Amino acid sequence: MMRDESDPVLMLVAGLRAPRPATAREERVRQRCHAVMERGIRPPRSAAKPFGQRATDAALLAIVGSYVAVALVQATQVAASVLGLH
Amino acid sequence: MDRESELALVCRIRAGDLAAFDIVYDEFNGRLFGFLARLARSRDVAEDLLEETWLRFVANAARLDAETRLGPWLFTVARNLHVSYCRSRAFEDPHGPELLSLWPAGFQQSPFEAAAFGELERRIESALATLPVALREVLLLVGVEGLRPIDAAVVCGITPEALRQRLKRARDLLWVRLESKEVRR
């Protein structure tokens, strides 16, 4: 505390009683802050995915990718035959 | 709280230590509320701004600088939230000082307390409430909360010299208001 004790005005205001927030609200805010801090230290959801789920996602991606590739090849062949390129 | 304990607390809070947060909360919650209540002249507004101050603190907890000084950090956020609140309302304060409501409805004090603090304290609170907000905040930070002037300058976003001048004007004006019969009781 760095108040100038020779200053009567500062000493007057320093002597004022401190109002307090309502106890119930004080506790509620504390709990909200705890919740935010707990969320903050948890790993991000994407990094926390289990291995099985990540493998399933990769397999699905591979199947969809293959299907799209085959469809593209077939579409090209159909287009070529229609246009009489062969 | 000495500087060493403060640095240790900052380190623990950055790591998400709830017990460390509780220590800081217990140390500063009442002080921040008093500051905001006298700045806003309303308990309800002060409680809302106080909650937002703490939520910002915990939202930034992991990113706090290791050298953070907790008092100036918290008072800066609280003060800036009050400034934003005033701007969003486009006026400083809807209440006259006669509506100053620092104490909850139904607040009881003993006859001794009423006699010891009553009249003088009411006069000081009323005089304080009549000061322009820029003067009131420096008086609250240095006079009531005991912040070092250099820290109060950081909180208010002004130079130490500007703070010194503002503090002198605030003290002089408060003294005039206290002596004046215009201060409403």
Interface residues (C-beta under 8 A of the other chain):
Chain A: M1 M2 R3 D7 V9 L10 L12 V13 A14 L16 R17 A18 P19 R20 P21 A22 R25 E26 V29 R30 R32 C33 H34 V36 M37 E38 G40 I41
Chain B: A15 G16 L18 F21 D22 Y25 N29 G30 R31 F33 G34 A37 R43 A46 E47 L50 E51 W54 L55 F57 V58 A59 A61 A62 L102 W103 P104 F117 E121 I124 E125 L128 L139 L140 V142 G143 V144 G146 L147 R148 P149 R171 L174 W175 L178
